[in-house]
Amino acid sequence: MKLLLLGCSCIFFITSNGQALQETPPLSDMPFSNRLSQYRIVYPTGVNGETFYNGGLEYQLSKKLAVQIETFYAKFGEVEQFNVSVLFKWDVTERLNIFAGLKQLYETNLATGTSQLMRVNLNFGVGYHLNEDVLLELGYHQQISKPKTDAFGRLIPKQNSFSLRAKW
């Protein structure tokens, strides 16, 4: 029995290691669905009725260039906020990429029915793939729009920030 199991194991490992690797077709020959990745996250409703949704698409334009569109929706109380960002990603190496793009935040007051563009950010940064499933990104977000006023007439200062995020 041991000899049979050893023989089957040897045959399995020899044949699996001897097979040729599958080549990926050039990007122009790839179907649309292989160049597009997407995600959607729906968060549980909060205690006070807050709702949050997050989603995104990434489309591979060429072997090294991709465009990424992300959205984030939040509703809390009488306020709805909608973030839209468009980023271009350039693969410097197989694991390292740089990105740059714009992010816009719209806010709607449901009580008054008014909406306004709250801010526009210029985002840029660097991403690093730890492995095939984990991506770390370090970014800087510079507000390029004029500061707005809040509901009490106070000036909201420009919001510039760093971010560190992981995707898996």
C-alpha positions as CSV (number, residue, x, y, z in Angstrom):
1,M,0.0,0.0,0.0
2,K,2.8,2.4,0.9
3,L,4.6,1.6,-2.4
4,L,1.4,2.3,-4.4
5,L,0.9,5.6,-2.6
6,L,4.5,6.6,-3.1
7,G,4.3,5.7,-6.8
8,C,1.1,7.7,-7.3
9,S,2.6,10.7,-5.5
10,C,5.7,10.6,-7.7
11,I,3.6,10.4,-10.9
12,F,1.4,13.3,-9.7
13,F,4.3,15.6,-8.9
14,I,6.3,14.8,-12.0
15,T,3.3,15.5,-14.3
16,S,2.2,18.6,-12.5
17,N,5.8,20.1,-12.5
18,G,6.3,19.1,-16.1
19,Q,3.4,21.0,-17.6
20,A,4.0,24.2,-19.5
21,L,2.9,27.5,-18.0
22,Q,-0.1,29.1,-19.7
23,E,0.8,32.3,-21.5
24,T,-1.5,35.3,-21.1
25,P,-2.7,36.8,-24.4
26,P,-1.7,40.4,-25.3
27,L,-3.9,43.0,-23.8
28,S,-5.5,43.9,-27.2
29,D,-6.7,40.3,-27.5
30,M,-8.1,40.0,-24.0
31,P,-11.9,40.2,-23.7
32,F,-13.5,43.2,-22.0
33,S,-14.3,41.2,-18.9
34,N,-10.7,40.2,-18.3
35,R,-9.6,43.9,-18.3
36,L,-12.3,45.0,-15.9
37,S,-12.3,44.4,-12.2
38,Q,-15.0,45.7,-9.9
39,Y,-16.1,45.6,-6.3
40,R,-19.0,46.7,-4.2
41,I,-19.3,47.0,-0.4
42,V,-22.6,47.6,1.4
43,Y,-22.2,48.4,5.1
44,P,-24.8,47.5,7.7
45,T,-27.3,50.3,8.6
46,G,-26.2,52.2,11.6
47,V,-28.1,52.7,14.9
48,N,-29.4,56.1,13.8
49,G,-30.2,55.0,10.2
50,E,-26.8,55.9,8.7
51,T,-26.2,54.1,5.4
52,F,-22.9,53.7,3.6
53,Y,-22.0,52.2,0.2
54,N,-18.7,51.8,-1.5
55,G,-17.8,50.6,-5.0
56,G,-15.3,50.8,-7.7
57,L,-14.2,49.8,-11.2
58,E,-10.7,49.4,-12.6
59,Y,-10.2,49.1,-16.3
60,Q,-6.8,48.1,-17.8
61,L,-6.1,50.5,-20.7
62,S,-2.7,49.1,-21.6
63,K,-0.2,46.7,-20.1
64,K,1.0,49.4,-17.7
65,L,-1.8,51.9,-17.5
66,A,-5.2,51.5,-15.8
67,V,-8.0,53.9,-14.9
68,Q,-9.9,53.4,-11.6
69,I,-13.2,54.9,-10.7
70,E,-14.4,54.8,-7.1
71,T,-17.6,56.0,-5.4
72,F,-18.6,56.3,-1.8
73,Y,-22.1,57.2,-0.6
74,A,-23.0,58.1,2.9
75,K,-26.4,59.2,4.4
76,F,-26.7,60.4,7.9
77,G,-29.6,62.4,9.3
78,E,-30.6,65.0,6.7
79,V,-27.3,64.9,4.8
80,E,-26.2,62.8,1.9
81,Q,-22.6,62.8,0.7
82,F,-21.4,61.3,-2.6
83,N,-17.6,61.0,-3.4
84,V,-16.4,60.2,-6.9
85,S,-12.8,59.7,-7.7
86,V,-11.0,59.0,-11.0
87,L,-7.4,57.8,-10.7
88,F,-4.9,56.8,-13.4
89,K,-2.5,54.0,-12.3
90,W,0.9,53.5,-13.9
91,D,2.8,50.2,-13.2
92,V,6.4,51.2,-12.7
93,T,7.5,47.6,-12.0
94,E,5.5,44.3,-11.6
95,R,4.9,45.2,-7.9
96,L,5.1,49.0,-7.8
97,N,2.7,51.5,-9.2
98,I,2.1,55.2,-9.0
99,F,-1.3,56.9,-9.2
100,A,-2.8,60.3,-9.7
101,G,-6.3,61.7,-10.2
102,L,-9.2,63.8,-8.9
103,K,-11.7,63.3,-6.2
104,Q,-15.0,65.3,-5.8
105,L,-17.3,65.4,-2.8
106,Y,-20.9,66.5,-3.3
107,E,-23.2,67.1,-0.4
108,T,-27.0,67.3,-0.4
109,N,-29.2,68.6,2.4
110,L,-32.4,66.6,2.3
111,A,-34.3,69.1,4.5
112,T,-33.7,72.1,2.2
113,G,-33.1,70.2,-1.1
114,T,-29.9,72.1,-1.8
115,S,-26.7,70.4,-3.0
116,Q,-23.3,71.7,-3.5
117,L,-19.8,70.7,-4.5
118,M,-18.0,70.6,-1.2
119,R,-14.4,70.1,-2.3
120,V,-12.2,68.8,-5.1
121,N,-9.0,67.0,-4.2
122,L,-5.9,66.2,-6.2
123,N,-4.8,62.7,-5.2
124,F,-1.4,61.1,-5.9
125,G,0.6,58.3,-4.3
126,V,2.4,55.0,-4.7
127,G,1.1,51.4,-4.4
128,Y,3.0,48.2,-3.7
129,H,1.8,44.7,-4.2
130,L,3.0,42.6,-1.3
131,N,1.7,39.5,-3.1
132,E,-1.0,38.7,-5.7
133,D,-3.8,39.3,-3.2
134,V,-2.6,42.2,-1.0
135,L,-2.0,45.8,-2.2
136,L,-0.7,48.6,0.1
137,E,-1.2,52.3,-1.0
138,L,0.3,55.4,0.4
139,G,-1.3,58.6,-0.9
140,Y,-1.5,62.4,-0.4
141,H,-4.7,64.3,-0.9
142,Q,-4.4,68.1,-1.7
143,Q,-7.6,70.1,-1.7
144,I,-7.6,72.3,-4.8
145,S,-11.0,73.9,-4.5
146,K,-11.9,77.0,-2.5
147,P,-12.9,76.4,1.1
148,K,-16.7,76.3,1.7
149,T,-18.8,77.5,4.7
150,D,-20.7,75.2,7.0
151,A,-24.4,75.5,8.0
152,F,-23.4,78.1,10.6
153,G,-21.5,80.3,8.2
154,R,-18.1,79.3,9.5
155,L,-15.3,78.8,6.9
156,I,-14.3,75.1,6.6
157,P,-10.5,75.0,6.4
158,K,-8.8,73.2,3.5
159,Q,-8.4,69.5,4.2
160,N,-5.1,68.0,3.1
161,S,-4.3,64.5,4.3
162,F,-2.1,61.4,3.9
163,S,-3.7,58.0,3.6
164,L,-2.5,54.4,4.0
165,R,-4.8,51.7,2.9
166,A,-4.7,48.0,2.2
167,K,-6.7,46.1,-0.4
168,W,-7.1,42.3,-0.4
